[in-house]
Amino acid sequence: MSHELAREKKTDLHIPALFDDLKQVAENVTPEEGFVTTEILIERLELCRESFDKDYARVAAFADLLFGEDMAGFGDKTTAVFTQWENEGGGPSMPAMIAHAIEVFGLNPASPCVRIAFLSAIFAEIPNSLQYHGNEHYRKVLFHSIRLVATHNRIFRDTNRAFSRDQIAILLAGSCIHDLGHAGGDNLRDGVYTPGQMEQRAINIAKPYFQAVGLSNDEIGDIETIVFCTDITFFAGDNSPCIRMKKIYKHYFWDDDSDVSMMMMGKLRRYEERPRLVLMAMILHEADIATSAGLSYEQTMKETISIMEERGIKTAGPKTVIAFLREQLGETMFTEAGKQLYGKVMAQVIKQAEQDIERGRKTFYDP
């Protein structure tokens, strides 16, 4: 039996059961008010089920890019895949992407963490028409999370730094729901910044379903913390959960002896003596910003225009890119996997943006 056929047979065994199981969960949980009705959620589940075989085949077409060891030309190849999705009206369903991850990473479909990852992927298919923080962003973030996990576990194969199967599933679940129910913009409202406000709403939407599937309070708390730290609001400074998480990461992984004890408060207290959770948060953060920062200048321009236009602003240009990559991200990825996948391209994007500024280009709407 060929490898491809073996994967198809294996998929046939667990996917229908997952859909059936999670449909029962959806029928018995009262949804968060103001997000989605039970009927709409079940309708979306059934649509994902109907399109699954076709979507599974679409993911298979770029599976080597997702899971393979060859990273040559990764940025350009991924840009081409995302452009193809755009031309086709959208990428393959996220449950189909999770199904490939279940098989390649050897995840157990009966594990509550894996069931939650699959249900989170269905949640992420509920239509969100925002120009940037919509369904295609969710899809791209899941793509990058899978690629980062595959690369990380290859780098740290047979060491205690490799992610366990349940840790992978928790990370993928967080990737799917990190911007669930996003209303556009950021967490700055009428000049007042509320850290992680929209990220917390995503958790509040998902939490009763997580509980119904049997996820422990500690596991739910871990997802809550890593999702909370995807808040990278401009101008928030050290109040940004993401910026705090990065300083904690440096403390654990870069031998930075700065005192970060005051940063590990509230939800971030879960990072205390838990460097692995900080690593998971950093992987999710890098997956969140990778499309904007580390694929190609072409893709960076598209993403920058989308996020600015979502705010009703048409000033996206090379200075915006420099501000984001240099001032917000510090011109670097933090994880080893992130550096290998996106580091060189990030440097190239900064150089191209600087060249645009030097030749007088103000916005990306200019020739």
C-alpha positions in Angstrom: 0.0 0.0 0.0 1.4 3.4 -0.9 2.0 6.1 1.8 -0.7 8.3 0.3 -3.3 5.5 0.2 -2.4 4.5 3.7 -3.1 8.1 4.9 -6.4 8.1 3.1 -7.4 4.8 4.8 -6.4 6.1 8.2 -8.3 9.4 7.6 -11.4 7.4 6.8 -11.2 5.7 10.2 -11.2 8.7 12.5 -12.6 11.8 10.7 -16.2 10.7 10.5 -16.1 9.8 14.2 -14.7 13.2 15.0 -17.4 15.0 13.1 -20.1 12.9 14.8 -18.6 13.3 18.3 -18.2 17.1 18.0 -21.6 17.6 16.5 -23.0 16.1 19.7 -20.9 18.5 21.7 -22.1 21.5 19.7 -25.7 20.4 20.2 -25.4 20.3 23.9 -23.4 23.5 24.7 -25.0 26.9 25.1 -23.0 29.3 22.9 -21.5 32.6 24.0 -24.2 35.3 23.4 -23.5 37.5 20.4 -21.2 35.2 18.5 -22.9 32.3 16.8 -26.0 30.2 17.3 -25.9 26.4 17.7 -27.7 26.1 14.4 -25.0 28.1 12.5 -22.2 26.1 14.2 -23.7 22.8 13.2 -24.3 24.1 9.7 -20.7 25.0 9.4 -19.6 21.6 10.8 -21.7 19.8 8.2 -20.3 22.0 5.4 -16.8 21.1 6.6 -17.8 17.5 6.5 -19.2 17.7 3.0 -16.1 19.4 1.6 -13.6 17.4 3.6 -12.3 15.0 0.9 -11.8 17.8 -1.5 -10.1 20.0 1.1 -8.0 17.1 2.3 -6.7 16.7 -1.3 -6.0 20.4 -1.5 -3.8 20.3 1.6 -2.0 17.2 0.3 -0.9 19.3 -2.7 1.3 21.4 -0.4 1.9 18.9 2.4 5.7 18.8 1.6 5.8 22.6 2.2 4.0 22.1 5.5 5.8 19.1 6.9 9.0 18.5 4.8 12.5 19.1 5.8 13.5 21.1 2.7 13.1 24.8 3.5 14.7 26.1 0.3 12.6 28.9 -1.1 10.0 28.5 1.6 8.9 32.1 1.6 8.4 32.3 -2.1 6.7 29.0 -2.3 4.3 29.9 0.6 3.6 33.2 -1.0 2.6 31.3 -4.2 0.3 29.0 -2.1 -1.4 32.0 -0.4 -1.8 33.8 -3.7 -3.4 30.6 -5.2 -5.9 30.6 -2.2 -6.7 34.2 -2.9 -7.4 33.4 -6.6 -9.5 30.4 -5.7 -11.7 32.4 -3.3 -10.1 30.9 -0.1 -7.9 28.1 1.1 -8.8 24.5 2.1 -10.8 24.0 5.3 -8.9 24.1 8.6 -10.3 20.7 9.7 -8.6 19.3 6.6 -5.3 20.9 7.7 -5.8 19.6 11.2 -6.4 16.1 9.8 -3.0 16.1 8.1 -1.4 17.3 11.3 -3.1 14.5 13.2 -1.6 11.9 10.9 1.9 13.4 10.3 2.5 14.2 14.0 0.9 10.9 15.2 -1.7 12.6 17.3 -4.4 10.5 19.1 -7.9 11.5 17.8 -9.4 10.3 21.0 -7.4 12.8 23.1 -9.4 15.7 24.4 -6.7 18.0 23.2 -6.9 16.7 19.7 -10.7 16.8 19.6 -10.5 20.4 20.8 -8.0 21.2 18.0 -10.4 19.8 15.4 -13.4 21.6 16.9 -11.4 24.9 17.1 -10.7 24.4 13.3 -14.5 24.2 12.7 -15.0 27.4 14.8 -12.5 29.1 12.6 -14.6 28.3 9.6 -17.5 30.4 10.9 -17.5 33.3 8.4 -15.6 36.5 9.4 -15.4 39.0 6.6 -12.9 41.3 8.1 -10.2 42.3 5.6 -7.3 41.2 7.8 -8.6 39.5 10.9 -10.9 37.1 9.0 -10.9 33.5 8.0 -7.9 33.6 5.7 -5.8 35.0 8.5 -6.9 32.1 10.7 -5.9 29.7 7.9 -2.5 31.3 7.4 -1.7 31.2 11.1 -2.6 27.5 11.4 -0.4 26.9 8.3 2.5 28.6 10.0 1.9 26.9 13.4 2.0 23.5 11.7 5.2 24.4 9.8 6.9 25.8 12.9 6.0 22.7 15.0 7.3 20.4 12.3 10.6 22.4 12.1 11.0 22.7 15.8 10.5 19.0 16.4 13.0 18.2 13.7 15.6 20.6 15.2 15.1 19.2 18.7 14.3 15.6 17.7 15.1 13.1 20.6 15.6 15.9 23.1 13.4 17.2 25.9 12.7 20.4 24.0 10.5 18.6 21.4 6.8 19.2 21.8 4.7 16.3 23.0 1.6 15.3 21.0 -0.9 17.0 23.4 1.2 20.1 23.4 1.1 20.2 19.6 -2.7 19.8 19.8 -3.1 22.6 22.3 -0.9 24.9 20.2 -2.9 24.1 17.1 -6.2 24.8 18.9 -4.8 28.1 20.1 -3.9 28.9 16.5 -7.4 28.3 15.3 -9.2 30.4 17.8 -6.7 33.1 18.6 -8.8 35.8 16.8 -12.2 34.1 17.0 -15.0 36.7 16.9 -12.6 39.5 16.1 -14.3 42.8 15.6 -11.5 44.6 13.8 -8.8 47.0 14.8 -7.0 46.4 18.1 -7.5 46.7 21.8 -7.3 50.5 21.9 -10.8 51.9 22.4 -11.4 55.7 22.8 -7.8 56.1 23.7 -7.9 53.4 26.4 -5.9 50.2 26.1 -7.3 47.0 27.6 -4.7 44.2 27.3 -5.9 41.1 25.6 -9.6 42.2 25.4 -10.4 40.7 22.0 -8.2 37.7 22.7 -10.0 37.0 25.9 -13.3 37.2 24.0 -12.1 34.4 21.7 -11.3 32.2 24.8 -14.7 33.0 26.3 -16.4 31.8 23.1 -14.5 28.6 23.0 -14.3 27.8 26.8 -17.7 26.1 27.3 -16.9 23.7 24.4 -13.5 23.0 25.7 -15.0 22.1 29.0 -17.7 19.9 27.4 -15.0 17.9 25.5 -13.2 17.2 28.7 -10.2 19.6 28.6 -8.8 20.2 32.1 -8.9 23.6 33.7 -5.1 23.7 33.5 -5.1 22.9 29.7 -7.8 25.6 29.1 -5.7 28.0 31.1 -2.7 27.2 29.0 -4.6 28.0 25.8 -6.0 31.1 27.3 -2.5 32.3 28.2 -0.9 31.7 24.8 -3.8 33.3 23.0 -3.8 36.3 25.4 -0.2 36.9 24.4 -1.0 37.3 20.7 -2.0 40.9 21.6 0.7 43.0 20.0 -1.1 46.3 20.1 1.0 49.2 18.8 1.9 51.9 21.3 1.1 49.6 24.3 4.7 49.2 25.2 5.4 47.0 28.2 1.6 46.7 28.8 1.4 44.5 25.7 1.1 40.8 26.8 3.2 39.9 23.7 6.0 42.2 24.7 6.0 40.8 28.2 5.9 37.3 27.0 9.0 38.0 24.8 10.9 39.3 27.8 10.0 36.2 29.8 11.2 34.1 26.8 14.5 35.9 26.8 14.8 35.2 30.5 14.3 31.4 30.0 16.0 30.8 26.6 18.5 33.6 26.0 20.0 33.6 29.5 18.8 37.1 30.0 19.2 37.8 33.8 16.6 40.6 33.8 14.0 40.4 36.6 10.8 39.3 35.0 8.9 38.3 38.2 6.7 41.4 38.0 5.7 40.5 34.5 4.5 37.1 35.5 1.2 38.3 37.0 -2.4 37.7 36.1 -2.7 35.2 33.2 1.0 35.4 32.7 1.6 33.8 36.1 1.2 30.5 34.3 4.6 31.1 32.8 6.3 30.8 36.2 8.7 27.8 36.1 7.2 26.7 32.8 9.5 27.6 29.9 7.8 25.1 27.7 4.5 27.1 27.8 6.5 30.3 27.0 7.9 28.5 24.0 4.4 27.5 22.9 3.3 31.2 23.2 6.3 32.3 21.1 5.5 29.8 18.4 1.9 31.0 18.2 3.1 34.7 18.1 5.5 33.9 15.3 2.8 32.0 13.4 0.6 35.1 13.8 3.0 37.5 12.3 4.9 35.3 9.9 2.9 36.1 6.8 3.4 39.8 7.3 7.1 39.6 8.3 8.9 36.6 6.8 7.6 35.3 3.4 8.3 38.0 0.8 8.0 41.8 0.3 5.1 41.1 -2.0 3.2 39.3 0.8 4.2 41.9 3.4 2.7 44.7 1.3 -0.6 42.8 0.9 -0.9 42.1 4.6 0.1 45.7 5.6 -2.5 47.1 3.2 -5.2 44.8 4.6 -4.6 45.5 8.3 -4.5 49.3 7.7 -7.6 49.3 5.4 -9.4 47.2 8.0 -9.0 50.3 10.2 -10.2 52.6 7.5 -6.8 53.9 6.7 -5.0 54.0 3.3 -1.5 55.0 4.3 0.2 51.6 4.4 3.7 52.0 3.1 7.3 51.1 3.6 7.6 53.2 6.8 4.7 51.2 8.2 6.6 48.0 7.5 9.8 49.4 9.1 7.9 50.5 12.2 6.4 47.0 12.6 9.5 44.9 11.8 12.1 47.1 13.5 10.3 48.8 16.4 7.7 46.2 17.2 9.4 42.9 16.4 13.0 44.0 16.9 14.0 42.8 13.4 14.1 39.1 14.5 12.3 35.9 15.2 13.0 34.4 18.5 12.6 30.6 18.2 15.1 28.5 16.3 12.4 27.3 14.0 11.2 30.8 13.3 14.7 32.0 12.5 15.3 29.2 10.1 12.0 29.6 8.3 11.6 33.4 8.2 14.7 35.1 9.5 16.5 35.7 6.2 13.4 36.9 4.4 12.6 39.3 7.3 16.0 41.0 6.8 15.3 41.2 3.0 11.9 42.7 3.6 13.4 45.4 5.8 16.1 46.1 3.2 13.5 46.4 0.4 11.3 48.7 2.5 14.3 50.9 3.2 15.1 51.0 -0.6 11.5 52.1 -1.2 11.8 54.9 1.4 15.1 56.1 -0.2 13.5 56.4 -3.6 10.6 58.4 -2.2 7.8 55.9 -2.1 5.3 57.1 0.5 2.6 54.4 0.3 2.0 51.1 -1.4 -0.6 52.7 -3.5 2.1 54.7 -5.2 3.9 53.0 -8.2 
